[in-house]
Amino acid sequence: MKNNSYEMIIWWSQEDGAFVVDVPELPGCMAHGKTRIHAIKNAEDAIAFWIKTAKEDRQRVPAPKGRLLYA
């Protein structure tokens, strides 16, 4: 399963002064960064950690669905 296949929603947070990335298919999986590229890299790391933790806890890891119809 490729970690980079999950949909990412990216936005600028004025409050945080950073780009924020939400990975809606993985509950609670989010990251941020000072640039879009940094935020995406951090999100890819967060996805890998989310999957690793879920497997260690014997939880189901959802397959990437690709583009969502709603967020």
Secondary structure, 3 states (H helix, E strand, C coil): CCHHHCCCEEEEECCCCEEEEECCCCCCCEEEECCHHHHHHHHHHHHHHHHHHHHHCCCCCCCCCCCCCCC
